[in-house]
Amino acid sequence: MSSNRYVFFISITAALGGFLFGFDTAVISGAERAIQEVWQLSDWMHGLAIASALYGTVIGALLGGIPADKFGRKKSLLWIGIFYLISAVGSGLAWDVTSFTMFRFIGGLGVGASSVVAPMYISEIAPAKNRGLLVALYQFNIVFGIVIAYLSNFLIGTADLPEDWRWMLAVEGIPALIYSAMIFRIPESPRYLIAKLNQEAEARAILMRTDPEGVEEAIQLAIEEEKQVKAKAGFGVLFNKKYLSSTMLAVMIAFFNQVSGINAIIYFAPRVFEMAGISTENALISTIGIGLVNLAGTFLGLYLIDRLGRKKLMYIGSVGYIISLSLMAYNFLGPGIPTFWLPIFVFGFILSHAIGQGSVIWVFISEMFPNELRAYGQSLGSFTHWILAAVIANVFPFFANQFGPGYIFAFFMLMMVWQLLWVKFKMPETKGRSLEEIQKELHQNYGT
């Protein structure tokens, strides 16, 4: 197997955690209304039950870097698959809202840990020239998982199955089992082997298969970086003056990802469409459209990320966010706009996200930290992303019912104006540089 094919196989295997991430995130949109009716939940209790996976994701993101640092990236990826499997089967068999919340929380742990370990693993094994594409495969799999979840929900929801919502949730167990089995065929991260285990020979053997042209440079730079990072790895080190700029860049891109409103749309798309007067069946069909637009936009983002770079994609996405969110807000607040325009505006929002933030976020965070601290830095960035996702998902039903979606979308639009300014004045470009070279540039140009 050629080096390009081998590194692609490794990357796509690790990125399948993203498929389960996307499926798990989106599948609940088809089941959430039935769950509220079955257990007669209030808006607040309903929001808590649906957001339970996100709260698990927060914990998984915060703590996911610890086992990845202690036991290795590969073992952590395997346990992530097992968590997904337990969650899928358990959620489908849940006997009350408490058991449902518990199993969804376990799945959330898998999602959060996956968002830390998979992009980090791929970034550490990929050649610099196409690292953006390979890490962005994780985002592609998230989007593909969302599409399949929406399609699965539609097929199950129109098949007249008793308690169809249980089948919607349980079917995730099949890809979870396949993913767990595939993890046995991938190697450990070579940069982990050098930074944590001092196994240079083993790392060299892996890099000879994944990056034969850059193996000597990668080994030398990794060893030099290991000598320079004297402090013991941990979350506290991220706030040392030397690494503060890296930390803030990772935190801010994660912050902006969520205050765009992306998870409010992914989780509650059918409800948003119905609030605009669109029928339930057409709302479910429109969610499939969301998934397909997201997939097409992600394909484009993958094609462009190592050509245009991270920063230009963020410019494109930010402008698209501002336009589409303004139109979505006006659709609810302004007079006389036909309801059939709303899905088109939402599709524009999803396209902007897929090309910009969706393609860039996991790549950018995985590039921000030195090898010794990458697990903790990735955890902090992912934690920021998911704590905001949990809060937004928890409060969205309440605020949407109390004030209507229009004001919420207007708020998201203002946040994207702020993002555009941040991209222009603060965000560095990382295209085409090795992970170690990025660290040198950050220290020189960002005051650390």
C-alpha positions in Angstrom: 0.0 0.0 0.0 1.5 3.4 -1.0 2.1 6.0 1.7 -0.7 8.2 0.4 -3.2 5.4 0.5 -2.0 4.2 3.9 -2.2 7.6 5.6 -5.6 8.1 4.0 -6.8 4.8 5.4 -5.5 5.7 8.8 -7.1 9.1 8.7 -10.5 7.9 7.4 -10.6 5.2 10.1 -10.0 7.7 12.9 -12.4 10.1 11.3 -15.2 7.6 11.4 -15.5 8.8 15.0 -16.8 11.9 13.4 -19.4 9.9 11.5 -20.7 8.7 14.9 -20.4 12.2 16.3 -22.6 13.6 13.5 -25.1 10.7 13.6 -25.5 11.0 17.4 -25.8 14.8 17.2 -28.5 14.8 14.5 -30.5 11.6 15.1 -32.2 13.2 18.2 -34.0 15.7 16.0 -36.3 13.0 14.7 -37.0 11.6 18.2 -37.2 14.7 20.4 -40.9 15.5 20.0 -42.0 11.9 20.6 -39.8 11.7 23.7 -41.5 14.8 25.1 -44.9 13.3 24.5 -44.1 9.8 25.8 -42.9 11.0 29.2 -45.0 14.3 29.3 -42.0 16.5 29.8 -42.1 20.3 30.4 -40.1 22.5 28.1 -37.3 22.8 30.6 -37.1 19.1 31.4 -37.4 18.3 27.7 -34.5 20.6 26.9 -32.4 19.0 29.7 -33.1 15.5 28.4 -32.2 16.4 24.8 -29.1 18.4 26.0 -27.9 15.5 28.2 -25.7 14.2 25.4 -24.2 17.6 25.1 -23.5 17.8 28.8 -21.7 14.4 28.4 -19.9 15.9 25.5 -18.7 18.7 27.7 -17.2 16.3 30.2 -15.8 14.0 27.4 -14.1 17.0 25.8 -12.7 18.3 29.0 -11.3 14.9 30.1 -10.7 13.2 26.8 -7.2 14.5 26.5 -6.1 12.8 29.8 -6.5 9.2 28.7 -5.1 10.2 25.2 -2.1 11.5 27.0 -1.7 8.7 29.5 -2.7 5.6 27.5 -2.3 6.7 23.9 -4.4 8.0 21.0 -5.3 4.5 19.7 -6.7 3.1 22.9 -8.7 6.2 23.5 -10.2 6.0 20.0 -11.3 2.4 20.8 -13.0 3.3 24.0 -14.8 6.1 22.2 -16.4 3.5 19.9 -17.5 1.4 22.9 -19.1 4.4 24.5 -21.1 5.1 21.3 -22.3 1.4 21.2 -23.5 1.4 24.8 -25.3 4.7 24.3 -27.1 3.7 21.1 -28.4 0.4 22.4 -29.3 1.9 25.8 -31.1 4.9 24.4 -33.2 2.7 22.2 -34.2 0.5 25.2 -34.6 3.4 27.7 -37.5 2.8 30.1 -37.9 6.3 31.5 -36.5 9.8 31.1 -33.8 9.1 33.7 -32.4 6.1 31.9 -32.7 7.8 28.6 -30.7 10.8 29.9 -28.0 8.5 31.3 -27.5 6.6 28.1 -27.5 9.8 26.0 -24.9 11.2 28.5 -22.6 8.2 27.8 -22.9 8.9 24.1 -22.0 12.5 24.8 -18.9 11.4 26.5 -17.9 9.6 23.3 -18.7 12.6 21.2 -16.7 14.9 23.4 -13.7 12.6 23.6 -13.9 12.0 19.8 -13.7 15.7 19.1 -10.4 15.8 21.1 -8.7 12.6 20.1 -9.5 12.0 16.4 -8.4 15.4 15.0 -5.4 15.4 17.2 -4.4 11.9 16.1 -4.8 12.7 12.4 -2.9 15.9 12.7 0.0 14.1 14.3 0.2 11.4 11.6 -0.5 13.5 8.5 2.1 15.1 6.2 2.1 19.0 6.4 1.2 19.4 2.8 -2.3 17.8 3.1 -2.9 17.9 6.9 -5.8 20.3 6.4 -7.6 17.9 4.1 -6.9 14.8 6.2 -8.0 16.4 9.5 -11.0 17.9 7.7 -12.1 14.4 6.9 -13.2 14.3 10.5 -15.6 17.2 9.7 -16.7 15.5 6.5 -17.6 12.4 8.5 -19.5 14.5 11.0 -21.6 16.0 8.1 -22.0 12.6 6.5 -23.2 11.2 9.8 -25.7 14.0 10.0 -27.0 13.3 6.5 -27.4 9.6 7.2 -29.1 10.4 10.5 -31.7 12.6 8.9 -32.2 10.0 6.1 -32.5 7.3 8.7 -35.0 9.3 10.7 -37.1 10.0 7.6 -37.2 6.3 6.5 -38.0 5.0 10.0 -40.4 7.8 10.7 -42.5 7.0 7.6 -42.4 3.2 8.1 -45.2 3.0 10.6 -43.0 1.2 13.2 -44.3 1.1 16.8 -42.3 3.5 19.0 -40.2 4.5 15.9 -38.1 6.9 18.0 -36.4 3.9 19.7 -35.3 2.5 16.3 -34.0 5.9 15.3 -31.7 5.9 18.3 -30.7 2.2 18.4 -29.6 1.9 14.8 -26.4 3.9 15.6 -25.1 0.7 17.3 -24.2 -0.8 13.8 -21.7 1.8 12.7 -20.3 2.0 16.3 -19.5 -1.7 16.2 -17.8 -1.4 12.8 -15.8 1.6 13.9 -14.5 -0.1 17.1 -13.4 -3.1 15.0 -11.5 -0.9 12.5 -9.5 0.9 15.2 -7.4 -2.3 15.7 -5.9 -1.8 12.3 -4.3 1.6 12.8 -1.0 2.5 14.5 -0.2 4.7 17.4 0.5 8.4 16.8 4.3 8.8 16.0 4.4 12.2 17.8 2.8 10.6 20.9 5.5 7.9 20.8 8.3 10.5 20.8 6.8 13.0 23.2 5.4 10.6 25.8 7.2 7.3 25.4 10.6 8.4 23.9 10.2 5.6 21.2 12.0 7.3 18.3 12.5 4.0 16.3 8.9 3.1 16.5 7.8 6.6 15.5 10.2 6.6 12.6 8.9 3.3 11.3 5.3 4.7 11.2 6.4 8.0 9.6 8.3 6.1 6.9 4.9 4.7 5.8 2.8 7.9 6.3 5.3 10.7 5.4 8.5 9.3 3.9 9.5 12.6 2.4 9.3 14.5 5.7 10.2 11.8 8.2 13.7 13.1 9.1 12.5 16.7 9.5 9.5 15.6 11.6 11.6 13.5 13.9 14.2 16.2 14.4 11.6 19.0 15.0 9.6 16.8 17.4 12.7 16.0 19.4 13.7 19.7 19.5 10.3 20.7 20.6 10.2 18.0 23.3 13.4 19.5 24.8 12.0 23.0 24.7 8.8 22.2 26.5 10.1 21.8 30.0 6.9 22.3 32.0 4.8 19.2 33.0 1.9 18.8 30.7 -1.5 19.9 32.1 -4.3 22.4 31.7 -2.6 25.0 33.9 0.4 25.1 31.5 -1.9 26.3 28.7 -2.3 29.6 30.6 1.4 30.2 30.9 2.5 33.3 29.0 4.4 31.2 26.5 1.2 29.3 25.4 -1.5 31.8 26.1 -1.9 33.0 22.6 -2.3 29.4 21.3 -4.9 28.8 24.0 -6.9 31.9 23.3 -6.9 31.2 19.5 -8.3 27.7 20.1 -10.9 29.0 22.7 -12.1 31.8 20.4 -12.6 29.7 17.3 -14.6 27.2 19.4 -16.6 30.1 21.0 -17.6 31.5 17.6 -18.5 28.1 16.2 -21.3 27.8 18.7 -22.6 31.3 18.8 -23.2 31.0 15.1 -26.3 29.0 16.1 -25.2 25.8 14.2 -26.3 23.3 16.9 -29.6 25.1 17.4 -30.4 24.4 13.7 -29.0 20.9 13.7 -30.9 19.8 16.9 -34.2 21.7 16.3 -34.5 22.1 12.5 -37.9 20.4 12.2 -39.3 22.5 15.1 -37.9 25.7 13.5 -39.5 24.9 10.2 -42.9 24.0 11.9 -42.8 27.3 13.8 -42.7 29.0 10.4 -45.8 27.2 9.3 -44.2 24.3 7.3 -45.9 20.9 7.7 -44.3 18.1 9.7 -43.6 15.9 6.7 -42.1 18.8 4.7 -40.0 19.8 7.8 -38.5 16.4 7.9 -37.8 16.5 4.2 -36.2 20.0 4.6 -33.8 18.5 7.3 -32.6 16.1 4.7 -31.9 19.1 2.5 -29.9 20.6 5.3 -27.8 17.5 5.5 -27.1 17.4 1.7 -26.2 21.1 1.5 -23.9 20.5 4.5 -22.3 17.6 2.7 -21.8 19.6 -0.5 -20.3 22.6 1.3 -18.0 20.3 3.3 -16.7 18.7 0.1 -15.9 22.3 -1.2 -14.3 23.2 2.1 -12.1 20.1 2.0 -11.0 20.9 -1.5 -10.1 24.5 -0.6 -8.6 24.3 2.9 -5.1 23.4 1.7 -5.4 25.6 -1.3 -6.9 28.9 0.0 -5.9 28.3 3.6 -7.9 28.4 6.9 -8.2 32.2 7.1 -9.8 32.8 3.7 -12.4 30.0 4.4 -13.3 31.8 7.6 -13.8 35.1 5.7 -16.1 33.3 3.3 -18.0 31.6 6.1 -18.3 34.7 8.2 -19.9 36.9 5.4 -22.2 34.0 4.5 -23.3 33.7 8.1 -24.1 37.4 8.5 -26.2 37.4 5.3 -28.1 34.2 5.9 -28.8 34.8 9.6 -30.1 38.3 8.8 -32.5 36.8 6.3 -33.6 34.1 8.8 -34.3 36.7 11.5 -36.2 38.9 9.0 -38.2 35.9 7.9 -39.7 35.6 11.4 -39.7 39.3 12.3 -40.4 41.1 9.1 -43.8 41.4 7.3 -45.0 39.3 4.4 -42.2 36.9 3.5 -43.6 33.6 2.3 -42.6 30.7 4.6 -41.1 28.7 1.7 -38.1 31.0 1.7 -37.0 29.9 5.2 -35.5 26.6 4.1 -33.5 28.5 1.4 -32.1 30.9 4.0 -31.3 28.0 6.3 -29.5 26.2 3.5 -27.4 29.3 2.9 -26.5 29.4 6.6 -25.5 25.7 6.5 -23.5 26.2 3.3 -21.6 29.1 5.0 -20.9 27.0 8.0 -19.7 24.0 6.0 -17.2 26.0 3.9 -16.0 28.1 6.8 -16.2 27.2 10.4 -17.2 23.6 9.8 -14.1 22.8 7.7 -11.7 24.9 9.7 -12.4 24.4 13.5 -11.0 21.0 14.2 -8.0 21.5 11.9 -7.2 24.8 13.4 -7.5 23.7 17.1 -5.3 20.6 16.4 -2.6 22.9 14.9 -2.4 25.4 17.8 -0.4 23.5 20.4 3.0 21.8 20.8 3.1 18.0 20.9 3.6 17.8 24.6 0.4 19.9 25.3 -1.7 19.1 22.3 -4.0 16.7 24.2 -4.8 19.3 26.8 -5.1 22.2 24.3 -7.5 20.1 22.1 -9.5 19.3 25.2 -9.8 22.9 26.2 -10.9 24.0 22.7 -13.4 21.2 22.5 -14.7 21.9 26.0 -15.4 25.5 25.0 -17.2 24.3 21.9 -19.4 21.8 23.8 -20.2 23.8 26.9 -21.7 26.5 24.7 -23.5 23.9 22.6 -25.1 22.3 25.7 -26.3 25.7 27.0 -27.7 26.8 23.6 -29.5 23.4 23.1 -30.9 23.5 26.6 -32.3 27.0 26.4 -33.3 27.2 22.8 -36.8 25.6 23.1 -37.7 27.9 26.0 -36.5 31.1 24.3 -37.9 30.1 20.9 -41.4 29.5 22.5 -41.2 32.7 24.6 -39.8 35.2 22.1 -39.8 33.4 18.7 -36.7 32.4 16.7 -36.3 35.7 15.0 -34.6 37.5 17.9 -32.4 34.5 18.5 -31.2 34.5 14.9 -30.5 38.2 15.1 -28.3 37.6 18.2 -26.4 34.9 16.3 -25.9 37.3 13.4 -24.3 40.0 15.7 -21.9 37.3 17.0 -20.8 36.5 13.5 -20.0 40.2 12.9 -17.7 39.9 15.9 -16.2 36.7 14.4 -15.4 38.5 11.1 -13.4 41.1 13.0 -11.6 38.4 14.9 -10.6 36.6 11.7 -9.2 39.8 10.2 -7.2 41.0 13.2 -6.3 38.0 15.3 -6.4 34.7 13.3 -3.1 33.4 11.9 -2.7 31.3 8.7 -1.4 27.8 9.2 -1.6 26.3 5.7 1.4 24.2 4.6 3.5 24.4 7.8 4.5 21.5 10.0 3.0 21.5 13.5 6.4 22.5 15.0 6.9 25.3 12.5 3.4 26.7 13.5 4.6 26.8 17.1 7.7 28.8 16.2 5.6 31.3 14.2 3.1 31.7 17.0 5.9 32.4 19.5 7.5 35.0 17.1 4.4 36.8 15.9 1.9 36.6 18.8 4.0 37.7 21.7 4.8 34.4 23.4 
